[in-house]
Amino acid sequence: MKVPGMNPITEDDIANYLANTPDFFARHAELLASVQLTSPHGNRAVSLQERQAEMLREKIKALEHRLMEMVRHGNENVIIADRLHRWARKLFEVQSGRALPATVAAEIRNQFVVPQVAIKIWDVDARYGKEPFADGVSQDAKAFASSLTQPYCGVNSGFEAANWLDDTAMAMSLALIPLREGPLDSTGPAFGMLVLASPDPQRFQSGMGTDFLERIGELASAALSRLRVG
């Protein structure tokens, strides 16, 4: 529609008018029954009320999917939290300091179904200096561990820590967790590192959430701190 000397009325003008004139359809109720729209589920024409009902059903379906996803993630978190609880309980039960690192690794494999786990600790008390968990760590690996303020998750890019595993060739993805006093994201030097590995390249992928890995790191750090130089 165009009136001489005036700008043509656009669809946006009509939409704005209807949005700002809520009583329009109250005054012209017959239009609601006469308006015909194309259904998204075919080429048949449907009334405005039926199209609105279809849109509402689609919104409800989308909300149902979101709710199901939230429930699924909630159930998964409960399962992981329960496994974390059982793992931590096992650490409290260990009396021998020498047996503690092996227990940390073994219980991670058992509770969280991680194919390979390795652990190294440095600056330990002289009593543990010749233990396998305190041997074979370069200064570069120690510096790398101290540089981490959260777990590294991603592909195995030739990290020295991957050599601590039994089968490096099957370590397609890694989680490298620093061990340090206090919160994992503090700037204090690390006194160890925990390595989790999987043959699945997507098991520990870059960008994944690391909340539970951080909890594992903090709990392991607290348990293993008794092996350090007093």
VEXBAKOL-590372 format. One record per atom (N, C-alpha, C): residue number from 1; atom name; x, y, z. Coordinates in steps of 0.001 Angstrom, whole numbers, plus 500000, padded with zeros to 6 digits. Layout:
residues N
BAKOL     i   at        u        v        w
BAKOL   NUM   CA        X        Y        Z
...
***
This chain:
residues 230
BAKOL     i   at        u        v        w
BAKOL     1    N   500859   498812   500000
BAKOL     1   CA   500000   500000   500000
BAKOL     1    C   500887   501227   500000
BAKOL     2    N   500556   502207   499136
BAKOL     2   CA   501350   503418   499065
BAKOL     2    C   500440   504611   498866
BAKOL     3    N   500596   505593   499739
BAKOL     3   CA   499833   506836   499642
BAKOL     3    C   500758   507899   499112
BAKOL     4    N   500329   508699   498083
BAKOL     4   CA   501207   509737   497523
BAKOL     4    C   501753   510641   498626
BAKOL     5    N   503085   510842   498571
BAKOL     5   CA   503721   511719   499544
BAKOL     5    C   504048   511050   500856
BAKOL     6    N   503747   509745   501002
BAKOL     6   CA   504018   509037   502252
BAKOL     6    C   504835   507779   501956
BAKOL     7    N   505614   507346   502978
BAKOL     7   CA   506369   506107   502836
BAKOL     7    C   505407   504924   502841
BAKOL     8    N   505720   503867   502079
BAKOL     8   CA   504834   502692   502070
BAKOL     8    C   504814   502023   503441
BAKOL     9    N   503663   501430   503772
BAKOL     9   CA   503521   500700   505032
BAKOL     9    C   504228   499354   504881
BAKOL    10    N   505088   499055   505820
BAKOL    10   CA   505854   497808   505769
BAKOL    10    C   505241   496759   506698
BAKOL    11    N   505728   495530   506573
BAKOL    11   CA   505287   494462   507478
BAKOL    11    C   505646   494783   508917
BAKOL    12    N   506800   495425   509109
BAKOL    12   CA   507200   495803   510470
BAKOL    12    C   506228   496817   511063
BAKOL    13    N   505731   497725   510220
BAKOL    13   CA   504747   498701   510704
BAKOL    13    C   503484   497983   511174
BAKOL    14    N   503044   497014   510381
BAKOL    14   CA   501835   496260   510750
BAKOL    14    C   502066   495477   512030
BAKOL    15    N   503234   494800   512117
BAKOL    15   CA   503545   494013   513313
BAKOL    15    C   503603   494897   514550
BAKOL    16    N   504234   496065   514432
BAKOL    16   CA   504321   496986   515572
BAKOL    16    C   502940   497493   515975
BAKOL    17    N   502094   497762   514985
BAKOL    17   CA   500742   498236   515296
BAKOL    17    C   499967   497172   516073
BAKOL    18    N   500028   495927   515603
BAKOL    18   CA   499290   494863   516285
BAKOL    18    C   499849   494610   517685
BAKOL    19    N   501196   494704   517802
BAKOL    19   CA   501812   494470   519109
BAKOL    19    C   501434   495562   520099
BAKOL    20    N   501230   496765   519614
BAKOL    20   CA   500920   497894   520493
BAKOL    20    C   499431   498195   520572
BAKOL    21    N   498634   497369   519895
BAKOL    21   CA   497183   497559   519935
BAKOL    21    C   496545   496224   520290
BAKOL    22    N   496685   495774   521544
BAKOL    22   CA   496217   494437   521922
BAKOL    22    C   494712   494234   521780
BAKOL    23    N   493932   495319   521756
BAKOL    23   CA   492484   495147   521656
BAKOL    23    C   491993   495113   520208
BAKOL    24    N   492936   495102   519236
BAKOL    24   CA   492530   495097   517833
BAKOL    24    C   491666   493888   517518
BAKOL    25    N   492141   492690   517933
BAKOL    25   CA   491393   491481   517620
BAKOL    25    C   490140   491350   518478
BAKOL    26    N   490102   492074   519589
BAKOL    26   CA   488859   492085   520367
BAKOL    26    C   487779   492826   519587
BAKOL    27    N   488185   493861   518869
BAKOL    27   CA   487228   494625   518069
BAKOL    27    C   486929   493957   516734
BAKOL    28    N   487859   493101   516287
BAKOL    28   CA   487679   492428   514994
BAKOL    28    C   487856   490931   515190
BAKOL    29    N   487054   490365   516059
BAKOL    29   CA   487182   488946   516406
BAKOL    29    C   486964   488043   515196
BAKOL    30    N   486199   488511   514213
BAKOL    30   CA   485936   487661   513053
BAKOL    30    C   487207   487351   512265
BAKOL    31    N   488245   488204   512400
BAKOL    31   CA   489492   487965   511678
BAKOL    31    C   490212   486717   512188
BAKOL    32    N   490089   486476   513505
BAKOL    32   CA   490780   485317   514087
BAKOL    32    C   490314   484013   513435
BAKOL    33    N   489028   483962   513125
BAKOL    33   CA   488480   482748   512519
BAKOL    33    C   488788   482664   511026
BAKOL    34    N   489001   483810   510380
BAKOL    34   CA   489180   483816   508932
BAKOL    34    C   490639   483720   508498
BAKOL    35    N   491584   484055   509409
BAKOL    35   CA   493003   484022   509031
BAKOL    35    C   493435   482571   508820
BAKOL    36    N   494057   482296   507693
BAKOL    36   CA   494549   480966   507358
BAKOL    36    C   496072   481026   507185
BAKOL    37    N   496771   480085   507818
BAKOL    37   CA   498223   480015   507744
BAKOL    37    C   498638   478654   507195
BAKOL    38    N   499869   478576   506716
BAKOL    38   CA   500396   477305   506222
BAKOL    38    C   500994   476529   507379
BAKOL    39    N   500586   475287   507513
BAKOL    39   CA   501116   474447   508586
BAKOL    39    C   502561   474065   508293
BAKOL    40    N   503460   474064   509313
BAKOL    40   CA   504843   473631   509090
BAKOL    40    C   504946   472129   508849
BAKOL    41    N   503849   471393   509065
BAKOL    41   CA   503846   469943   508894
BAKOL    41    C   503134   469546   507596
BAKOL    42    N   503306   470355   506572
BAKOL    42   CA   502662   470078   505300
BAKOL    42    C   502205   471382   504670
BAKOL    43    N   501551   471282   503524
BAKOL    43   CA   501112   472480   502813
BAKOL    43    C   499665   472843   503078
BAKOL    44    N   499021   472129   504009
BAKOL    44   CA   497610   472419   504274
BAKOL    44    C   497473   473740   505038
BAKOL    45    N   496348   474389   504861
BAKOL    45   CA   496061   475640   505557
BAKOL    45    C   495424   475339   506908
BAKOL    46    N   495833   476099   507923
BAKOL    46   CA   495267   475933   509262
BAKOL    46    C   494855   477299   509782
BAKOL    47    N   493969   477289   510753
BAKOL    47   CA   493525   478547   511344
BAKOL    47    C   494611   479112   512246
BAKOL    48    N   494471   480380   512585
BAKOL    48   CA   495444   481025   513472
BAKOL    48    C   495482   480329   514816
BAKOL    49    N   494293   479956   515346
BAKOL    49   CA   494264   479274   516634
BAKOL    49    C   494993   477935   516575
BAKOL    50    N   494785   477190   515462
BAKOL    50   CA   495449   475891   515339
BAKOL    50    C   496962   476068   515211
BAKOL    51    N   497395   477103   514477
BAKOL    51   CA   498843   477357   514348
BAKOL    51    C   499437   477727   515699
BAKOL    52    N   498699   478516   516486
BAKOL    52   CA   499185   478860   517821
BAKOL    52    C   499289   477616   518703
BAKOL    53    N   498313   476720   518571
BAKOL    53   CA   498346   475481   519351
BAKOL    53    C   499554   474628   518950
BAKOL    54    N   499849   474582   517631
BAKOL    54   CA   501012   473834   517165
BAKOL    54    C   502306   474420   517733
BAKOL    55    N   502409   475744   517733
BAKOL    55   CA   503594   476406   518271
BAKOL    55    C   503738   476116   519767
BAKOL    56    N   502598   476111   520473
BAKOL    56   CA   502634   475832   521904
BAKOL    56    C   503084   474393   522160
BAKOL    57    N   502574   473448   521349
BAKOL    57   CA   502990   472057   521497
BAKOL    57    C   504492   471902   521249
BAKOL    58    N   505008   472634   520252
BAKOL    58   CA   506445   472565   519955
BAKOL    58    C   507272   473110   521122
BAKOL    59    N   506796   474201   521735
BAKOL    59   CA   507507   474769   522885
BAKOL    59    C   507493   473805   524062
BAKOL    60    N   506337   473175   524284
BAKOL    60   CA   506228   472198   525385
BAKOL    60    C   507169   471030   525145
BAKOL    61    N   507224   470559   523884
BAKOL    61   CA   508103   469430   523561
BAKOL    61    C   509570   469811   523801
BAKOL    62    N   509955   471036   523412
BAKOL    62   CA   511334   471489   523623
BAKOL    62    C   511656   471575   525115
BAKOL    63    N   510689   472060   525908
BAKOL    63   CA   510892   472151   527357
BAKOL    63    C   511006   470758   527973
BAKOL    64    N   510217   469812   527470
BAKOL    64   CA   510293   468436   527969
BAKOL    64    C   511673   467841   527697
BAKOL    65    N   512214   468103   526488
BAKOL    65   CA   513555   467599   526158
BAKOL    65    C   514601   468207   527090
BAKOL    66    N   514475   469515   527353
BAKOL    66   CA   515434   470172   528248
BAKOL    66    C   515340   469594   529653
BAKOL    67    N   514119   469344   530120
BAKOL    67   CA   513926   468769   531450
BAKOL    67    C   514537   467376   531530
BAKOL    68    N   514324   466573   530467
BAKOL    68   CA   514902   465225   530451
BAKOL    68    C   516424   465286   530487
BAKOL    69    N   517007   466259   529761
BAKOL    69   CA   518462   466420   529776
BAKOL    69    C   518943   466799   531169
BAKOL    70    N   518227   467692   531835
BAKOL    70   CA   518603   468103   533184
BAKOL    70    C   518536   466932   534158
BAKOL    71    N   517494   466116   534030
BAKOL    71   CA   517360   464942   534902
BAKOL    71    C   518495   463957   534640
BAKOL    72    N   518811   463750   533350
BAKOL    72   CA   519890   462811   533005
BAKOL    72    C   521222   463284   533570
BAKOL    73    N   521520   464589   533388
BAKOL    73   CA   522775   465116   533917
BAKOL    73    C   522785   465056   535442
BAKOL    74    N   521629   465300   536061
BAKOL    74   CA   521552   465219   537516
BAKOL    74    C   521841   463812   538012
BAKOL    75    N   521271   462807   537326
BAKOL    75   CA   521526   461418   537705
BAKOL    75    C   522992   461051   537525
BAKOL    76    N   523591   461512   536431
BAKOL    76   CA   525004   461231   536189
BAKOL    76    C   525872   461868   537278
BAKOL    77    N   525539   463089   537675
BAKOL    77   CA   526318   463768   538717
BAKOL    77    C   526209   463043   540053
BAKOL    78    N   525014   462514   540354
BAKOL    78   CA   524839   461757   541599
BAKOL    78    C   525719   460512   541577
BAKOL    79    N   525766   459823   540442
BAKOL    79   CA   526590   458611   540325
BAKOL    79    C   528067   458955   540501
BAKOL    80    N   528523   460031   539851
BAKOL    80   CA   529926   460423   539962
BAKOL    80    C   530256   460841   541386
BAKOL    81    N   529351   461585   542021
BAKOL    81   CA   529579   462013   543402
BAKOL    81    C   529667   460813   544334
BAKOL    82    N   528855   459797   544093
BAKOL    82   CA   528905   458590   544916
BAKOL    82    C   530231   457863   544726
BAKOL    83    N   530714   457794   543495
BAKOL    83   CA   532008   457167   543242
BAKOL    83    C   533137   457959   543897
BAKOL    84    N   533034   459282   543838
BAKOL    84   CA   534048   460128   544480
BAKOL    84    C   534068   459889   545982
BAKOL    85    N   532892   459724   546564
BAKOL    85   CA   532794   459454   548001
BAKOL    85    C   533449   458127   548340
BAKOL    86    N   533180   457073   547562
BAKOL    86   CA   533771   455757   547836
BAKOL    86    C   535288   455800   547671
BAKOL    87    N   535761   456518   546656
BAKOL    87   CA   537200   456642   546432
BAKOL    87    C   537877   457335   547609
BAKOL    88    N   537297   458457   548070
BAKOL    88   CA   537876   459187   549200
BAKOL    88    C   537872   458330   550466
BAKOL    89    N   536825   457554   550659
BAKOL    89   CA   536753   456689   551840
BAKOL    89    C   537885   455673   551840
BAKOL    90    N   538213   455132   550648
BAKOL    90   CA   539317   454180   550540
BAKOL    90    C   540640   454827   550951
BAKOL    91    N   540822   456093   550611
BAKOL    91   CA   542074   456770   550962
BAKOL    91    C   542217   456898   552474
BAKOL    92    N   541120   457171   553166
BAKOL    92   CA   541167   457277   554621
BAKOL    92    C   541520   455939   555277
BAKOL    93    N   541194   454848   554613
BAKOL    93   CA   541425   453531   555192
BAKOL    93    C   542871   453067   555064
BAKOL    94    N   543667   453711   554216
BAKOL    94   CA   545048   453283   553999
BAKOL    94    C   545918   453744   555168
BAKOL    95    N   546584   452795   555805
BAKOL    95   CA   547457   453100   556930
BAKOL    95    C   548900   453343   556481
BAKOL    96    N   549364   452608   555492
BAKOL    96   CA   550748   452688   555044
BAKOL    96    C   550955   453830   554059
BAKOL    97    N   551928   454695   554358
BAKOL    97   CA   552254   455771   553435
BAKOL    97    C   552761   455254   552107
BAKOL    98    N   553545   454180   552129
BAKOL    98   CA   554094   453612   550902
BAKOL    98    C   552987   453077   549993
BAKOL    99    N   551917   452591   550587
BAKOL    99   CA   550833   452016   549796
BAKOL    99    C   549844   453053   549283
BAKOL   100    N   549932   454271   549809
BAKOL   100   CA   548911   455271   549492
BAKOL   100    C   548886   455671   548019
BAKOL   101    N   550023   456007   547380
BAKOL   101   CA   549941   456397   545960
BAKOL   101    C   549349   455308   545076
BAKOL   102    N   549741   454065   545322
BAKOL   102   CA   549188   452968   544514
BAKOL   102    C   547695   452835   544740
BAKOL   103    N   547245   453071   545968
BAKOL   103   CA   545815   452993   546261
BAKOL   103    C   545059   454112   545561
BAKOL   104    N   545629   455326   545565
BAKOL   104   CA   545015   456452   544852
BAKOL   104    C   544772   456074   543397
BAKOL   105    N   545808   455529   542747
BAKOL   105   CA   545700   455183   541326
BAKOL   105    C   544748   454016   541091
BAKOL   106    N   544873   452966   541903
BAKOL   106   CA   544050   451769   541702
BAKOL   106    C   542573   452068   541894
BAKOL   107    N   542255   452872   542901
BAKOL   107   CA   540846   453166   543159
BAKOL   107    C   540245   454103   542113
BAKOL   108    N   541060   454951   541502
BAKOL   108   CA   540559   455765   540389
BAKOL   108    C   540213   454845   539219
BAKOL   109    N   541082   453864   538957
BAKOL   109   CA   540780   452912   537883
BAKOL   109    C   539491   452153   538183
BAKOL   110    N   539319   451728   539410
BAKOL   110   CA   538156   450913   539764
BAKOL   110    C   536866   451723   539823
BAKOL   111    N   536913   452848   540514
BAKOL   111   CA   535686   453612   540758
BAKOL   111    C   535225   454383   539523
BAKOL   112    N   536184   454909   538740
BAKOL   112   CA   535816   455776   537616
BAKOL   112    C   536073   455123   536255
BAKOL   113    N   536441   453844   536269
BAKOL   113   CA   536642   453070   535039
BAKOL   113    C   537598   453805   534094
BAKOL   114    N   538747   454181   534627
BAKOL   114   CA   539796   454811   533834
BAKOL   114    C   540812   453725   533472
BAKOL   115    N   541072   453486   532193
BAKOL   115   CA   541940   452375   531800
BAKOL   115    C   543354   452433   532384
BAKOL   116    N   543961   453629   532394
BAKOL   116   CA   545326   453752   532901
BAKOL   116    C   545440   454961   533828
BAKOL   117    N   546140   454762   534934
BAKOL   117   CA   546368   455839   535892
BAKOL   117    C   547810   455734   536387
BAKOL   118    N   548500   456850   536452
BAKOL   118   CA   549856   456887   536994
BAKOL   118    C   549978   458089   537921
BAKOL   119    N   550922   458017   538849
BAKOL   119   CA   551103   459090   539810
BAKOL   119    C   552587   459211   540158
BAKOL   120    N   553046   460444   540247
BAKOL   120   CA   554407   460725   540686
BAKOL   120    C   554358   461835   541744
BAKOL   121    N   555249   461695   542722
BAKOL   121   CA   555330   462678   543812
BAKOL   121    C   556802   463002   544019
BAKOL   122    N   557096   464264   544253
BAKOL   122   CA   558476   464665   544523
BAKOL   122    C   558550   465450   545832
BAKOL   123    N   559770   465752   546238
BAKOL   123   CA   560011   466419   547534
BAKOL   123    C   559396   465605   548673
BAKOL   124    N   559577   464284   548592
BAKOL   124   CA   559011   463412   549619
BAKOL   124    C   559992   463236   550767
BAKOL   125    N   559492   462736   551869
BAKOL   125   CA   560326   462402   553014
BAKOL   125    C   561342   461337   552606
BAKOL   126    N   562504   461355   553268
BAKOL   126   CA   563593   460435   552924
BAKOL   126    C   563154   458973   552967
BAKOL   127    N   562173   458656   553782
BAKOL   127   CA   561699   457270   553885
BAKOL   127    C   561123   456753   552568
BAKOL   128    N   560639   457684   551739
BAKOL   128   CA   559975   457278   550495
BAKOL   128    C   560802   457630   549261
BAKOL   129    N   562030   458085   549462
BAKOL   129   CA   562832   458583   548349
BAKOL   129    C   563136   457558   547278
BAKOL   130    N   563206   456279   547632
BAKOL   130   CA   563536   455241   546652
BAKOL   130    C   562304   454502   546114
BAKOL   131    N   561119   454971   546494
BAKOL   131   CA   559892   454339   546005
BAKOL   131    C   559664   454683   544524
BAKOL   132    N   559064   453783   543752
BAKOL   132   CA   558825   454057   542315
BAKOL   132    C   558033   455340   542071
BAKOL   133    N   557121   455674   542964
BAKOL   133   CA   556302   456870   542736
BAKOL   133    C   557096   458162   542920
BAKOL   134    N   558307   458072   543517
BAKOL   134   CA   559120   459272   543760
BAKOL   134    C   560306   459361   542816
BAKOL   135    N   560367   458491   541821
BAKOL   135   CA   561546   458398   540962
BAKOL   135    C   561189   458717   539511
BAKOL   136    N   562174   459236   538780
BAKOL   136   CA   562033   459394   537338
BAKOL   136    C   561209   460574   536880
BAKOL   137    N   561343   461712   537567
BAKOL   137   CA   560610   462923   537170
BAKOL   137    C   561626   464033   536891
BAKOL   138    N   561604   464583   535698
BAKOL   138   CA   562545   465638   535336
BAKOL   138    C   562097   466980   535902
BAKOL   139    N   563014   467936   535895
BAKOL   139   CA   562674   469290   536338
BAKOL   139    C   561636   469924   535412
BAKOL   140    N   561699   469590   534130
BAKOL   140   CA   560715   470141   533182
BAKOL   140    C   559308   469660   533532
BAKOL   141    N   559175   468371   533879
BAKOL   141   CA   557866   467834   534245
BAKOL   141    C   557353   468477   535530
BAKOL   142    N   558264   468712   536477
BAKOL   142   CA   557859   469374   537726
BAKOL   142    C   557398   470803   537455
BAKOL   143    N   558137   471504   536597
BAKOL   143   CA   557753   472883   536260
BAKOL   143    C   556413   472912   535528
BAKOL   144    N   556200   471930   534639
BAKOL   144   CA   554927   471864   533913
BAKOL   144    C   553774   471649   534886
BAKOL   145    N   553940   470731   535827
BAKOL   145   CA   552885   470478   536813
BAKOL   145    C   552573   471740   537616
BAKOL   146    N   553610   472475   537999
BAKOL   146   CA   553395   473703   538783
BAKOL   146    C   552696   474782   537968
BAKOL   147    N   552841   474724   536640
BAKOL   147   CA   552206   475739   535785
BAKOL   147    C   550709   475506   535619
BAKOL   148    N   550236   474301   535942
BAKOL   148   CA   548820   473981   535775
BAKOL   148    C   548017   474497   536968
BAKOL   149    N   547010   475288   536711
BAKOL   149   CA   546101   475738   537772
BAKOL   149    C   544751   475031   537671
BAKOL   150    N   544623   474160   536678
BAKOL   150   CA   543455   473292   536545
BAKOL   150    C   543897   472085   535725
BAKOL   151    N   543148   471000   535767
BAKOL   151   CA   543560   469818   535012
BAKOL   151    C   543665   470098   533516
BAKOL   152    N   544701   469538   532906
BAKOL   152   CA   544803   469569   531449
BAKOL   152    C   544035   468368   530912
BAKOL   153    N   543194   468603   529932
BAKOL   153   CA   542469   467519   529259
BAKOL   153    C   542662   467682   527760
BAKOL   154    N   543056   466616   527103
BAKOL   154   CA   543242   466689   525663
BAKOL   154    C   544042   465526   525140
BAKOL   155    N   544515   465662   523920
BAKOL   155   CA   545265   464592   523268
BAKOL   155    C   546650   464467   523897
BAKOL   156    N   547237   463312   523740
BAKOL   156   CA   548592   463081   524213
BAKOL   156    C   549561   463673   523200
BAKOL   157    N   550144   464803   523541
BAKOL   157   CA   551052   465503   522631
BAKOL   157    C   552512   465233   522984
BAKOL   158    N   552793   464038   523446
BAKOL   158   CA   554162   463691   523782
BAKOL   158    C   554596   464172   525150
BAKOL   159    N   553661   464273   526089
BAKOL   159   CA   554011   464703   527441
BAKOL   159    C   554903   463655   528119
BAKOL   160    N   555872   464143   528881
BAKOL   160   CA   556716   463223   529639
BAKOL   160    C   555878   462362   530574
BAKOL   161    N   554843   462960   531152
BAKOL   161   CA   554010   462228   532113
BAKOL   161    C   553350   461006   531492
BAKOL   162    N   553147   461012   530167
BAKOL   162   CA   552553   459846   529508
BAKOL   162    C   553470   458633   529604
BAKOL   163    N   554778   458874   529755
BAKOL   163   CA   555730   457768   529876
BAKOL   163    C   555633   457072   531233
BAKOL   164    N   554922   457659   532174
BAKOL   164   CA   554739   457012   533473
BAKOL   164    C   553691   455894   533389
BAKOL   165    N   552939   455863   532289
BAKOL   165   CA   551885   454866   532125
BAKOL   165    C   552466   453538   531666
BAKOL   166    N   551711   452480   531853
BAKOL   166   CA   552154   451154   531429
BAKOL   166    C   552157   451005   529918
BAKOL   167    N   551205   451633   529229
BAKOL   167   CA   551080   451486   527781
BAKOL   167    C   550828   452849   527158
BAKOL   168    N   551932   453521   526821
BAKOL   168   CA   551823   454877   526272
BAKOL   168    C   551068   454889   524952
BAKOL   169    N   551211   453845   524160
BAKOL   169   CA   550567   453804   522845
BAKOL   169    C   549050   453824   522940
BAKOL   170    N   548513   453386   524072
BAKOL   170   CA   547057   453352   524253
BAKOL   170    C   546541   454585   524986
BAKOL   171    N   547399   455565   525165
BAKOL   171   CA   546987   456810   525837
BAKOL   171    C   546655   457853   524774
BAKOL   172    N   545459   457748   524198
BAKOL   172   CA   545057   458667   523128
BAKOL   172    C   544556   460001   523675
BAKOL   173    N   544011   459981   524878
BAKOL   173   CA   543612   461234   525535
BAKOL   173    C   544052   461165   526992
BAKOL   174    N   544388   462335   527538
BAKOL   174   CA   544948   462410   528883
BAKOL   174    C   544234   463449   529729
BAKOL   175    N   544255   463210   531033
BAKOL   175   CA   543927   464237   532026
BAKOL   175    C   545135   464319   532942
BAKOL   176    N   545768   465470   532999
BAKOL   176   CA   546942   465699   533837
BAKOL   176    C   546524   466608   534985
BAKOL   177    N   546593   466087   536198
BAKOL   177   CA   546078   466800   537372
BAKOL   177    C   547230   467109   538314
BAKOL   178    N   547520   468387   538552
BAKOL   178   CA   548603   468723   539475
BAKOL   178    C   548200   468434   540916
BAKOL   179    N   549173   468116   541728
BAKOL   179   CA   548953   467903   543156
BAKOL   179    C   549689   469011   543907
BAKOL   180    N   548966   469736   544733
BAKOL   180   CA   549582   470832   545483
BAKOL   180    C   548808   471080   546756
BAKOL   181    N   549425   471776   547690
BAKOL   181   CA   548732   472123   548925
BAKOL   181    C   547689   473193   548643
BAKOL   182    N   546557   473089   549321
BAKOL   182   CA   545501   474078   549143
BAKOL   182    C   544707   473842   547884
BAKOL   183    N   543944   474848   547446
BAKOL   183   CA   543116   474703   546247
BAKOL   183    C   543960   474403   545019
BAKOL   184    N   543386   473663   544102
BAKOL   184   CA   544117   473271   542902
BAKOL   184    C   544489   474476   542045
BAKOL   185    N   543692   475539   542100
BAKOL   185   CA   543945   476698   541243
BAKOL   185    C   544851   477736   541895
BAKOL   186    N   545503   477384   542996
BAKOL   186   CA   546428   478322   543627
BAKOL   186    C   547729   478354   542834
BAKOL   187    N   548599   479292   543172
BAKOL   187   CA   549852   479458   542430
BAKOL   187    C   551027   478782   543112
BAKOL   188    N   550759   478029   544177
BAKOL   188   CA   551844   477336   544863
BAKOL   188    C   552437   476238   543998
BAKOL   189    N   553683   475867   544253
BAKOL   189   CA   554320   474814   543444
BAKOL   189    C   553649   473472   543643
BAKOL   190    N   553606   472686   542591
BAKOL   190   CA   553048   471332   542676
BAKOL   190    C   554080   470410   543303
BAKOL   191    N   553607   469404   544024
BAKOL   191   CA   554520   468399   544573
BAKOL   191    C   554268   467024   543954
BAKOL   192    N   553440   466999   542914
BAKOL   192   CA   553168   465743   542236
BAKOL   192    C   552206   465940   541084
BAKOL   193    N   551960   464880   540355
BAKOL   193   CA   550992   464947   539257
BAKOL   193    C   550337   463586   539069
BAKOL   194    N   549059   463635   538797
BAKOL   194   CA   548233   462454   538566
BAKOL   194    C   547913   462408   537075
BAKOL   195    N   548088   461246   536468
BAKOL   195   CA   547852   461086   535033
BAKOL   195    C   546741   460069   534815
BAKOL   196    N   545686   460477   534119
BAKOL   196   CA   544593   459584   533735
BAKOL   196    C   544618   459469   532217
BAKOL   197    N   544512   458253   531706
BAKOL   197   CA   544630   458058   530259
BAKOL   197    C   543580   457080   529750
BAKOL   198    N   543202   457297   528486
BAKOL   198   CA   542203   456433   527847
BAKOL   198    C   542563   456231   526374
BAKOL   199    N   542237   455057   525818
BAKOL   199   CA   542417   454862   524372
BAKOL   199    C   541360   455593   523551
BAKOL   200    N   540321   456099   524209
BAKOL   200   CA   539267   456865   523537
BAKOL   200    C   539710   458325   523426
BAKOL   201    N   539910   458860   522219
BAKOL   201   CA   540365   460249   522066
BAKOL   201    C   539396   461272   522651
BAKOL   202    N   538117   460879   522843
BAKOL   202   CA   537114   461813   523343
BAKOL   202    C   536900   461705   524856
BAKOL   203    N   537552   460740   525514
BAKOL   203   CA   537310   460555   526957
BAKOL   203    C   537723   461797   527741
BAKOL   204    N   538918   462302   527482
BAKOL   204   CA   539403   463518   528123
BAKOL   204    C   539675   464539   527025
BAKOL   205    N   538652   465296   526674
BAKOL   205   CA   538776   466200   525542
BAKOL   205    C   538911   467643   525995
BAKOL   206    N   539579   468420   525187
BAKOL   206   CA   539766   469840   525473
BAKOL   206    C   538408   470535   525575
BAKOL   207    N   538256   471344   526585
BAKOL   207   CA   537006   472078   526772
BAKOL   207    C   535999   471383   527645
BAKOL   208    N   536263   470144   528068
BAKOL   208   CA   535315   469433   528923
BAKOL   208    C   535326   470037   530327
BAKOL   209    N   534232   469840   531066
BAKOL   209   CA   534172   470306   532440
BAKOL   209    C   535159   469530   533311
BAKOL   210    N   535811   470218   534219
BAKOL   210   CA   536848   469575   535039
BAKOL   210    C   536541   469640   536534
BAKOL   211    N   535296   469926   536907
BAKOL   211   CA   534965   470084   538328
BAKOL   211    C   535329   468839   539142
BAKOL   212    N   534927   467664   538662
BAKOL   212   CA   535198   466441   539417
BAKOL   212    C   536675   466081   539386
BAKOL   213    N   537361   466357   538285
BAKOL   213   CA   538800   466127   538232
BAKOL   213    C   539523   467022   539232
BAKOL   214    N   539049   468242   539383
BAKOL   214   CA   539642   469144   540373
BAKOL   214    C   539426   468610   541785
BAKOL   215    N   538233   468059   542051
BAKOL   215   CA   537971   467477   543378
BAKOL   215    C   538905   466302   543631
BAKOL   216    N   539111   465480   542605
BAKOL   216   CA   540029   464356   542738
BAKOL   216    C   541434   464859   543060
BAKOL   217    N   541861   465897   542356
BAKOL   217   CA   543185   466451   542593
BAKOL   217    C   543351   466996   543998
BAKOL   218    N   542349   467706   544485
BAKOL   218   CA   542444   468298   545828
BAKOL   218    C   542413   467228   546912
BAKOL   219    N   541562   466212   546746
BAKOL   219   CA   541504   465138   547731
BAKOL   219    C   542790   464309   547724
BAKOL   220    N   543301   464005   546525
BAKOL   220   CA   544553   463260   546434
BAKOL   220    C   545695   464057   547039
BAKOL   221    N   545721   465356   546796
BAKOL   221   CA   546773   466205   547360
BAKOL   221    C   546737   466184   548879
BAKOL   222    N   545536   466304   549440
BAKOL   222   CA   545407   466296   550895
BAKOL   222    C   545866   464973   551487
BAKOL   223    N   545511   463863   550831
BAKOL   223   CA   545889   462548   551341
BAKOL   223    C   547385   462312   551226
BAKOL   224    N   547982   462736   550117
BAKOL   224   CA   549394   462453   549846
BAKOL   224    C   550349   463439   550507
BAKOL   225    N   549838   464508   551037
BAKOL   225   CA   550713   465521   551649
BAKOL   225    C   551510   464954   552819
BAKOL   226    N   551041   463878   553440
BAKOL   226   CA   551767   463299   554566
BAKOL   226    C   553036   462588   554154
BAKOL   227    N   553236   462384   552843
BAKOL   227   CA   554467   461758   552360
BAKOL   227    C   555588   462771   552134
BAKOL   228    N   555277   464042   552242
BAKOL   228   CA   556257   465072   551931
BAKOL   228    C   557224   465298   553080
BAKOL   229    N   558286   466034   552764
BAKOL   229   CA   559275   466384   553785
BAKOL   229    C   558603   467197   554874
BAKOL   230    N   558787   466804   556136
BAKOL   230   CA   558115   467498   557232
BAKOL   230    C   558725   468846   557551
***
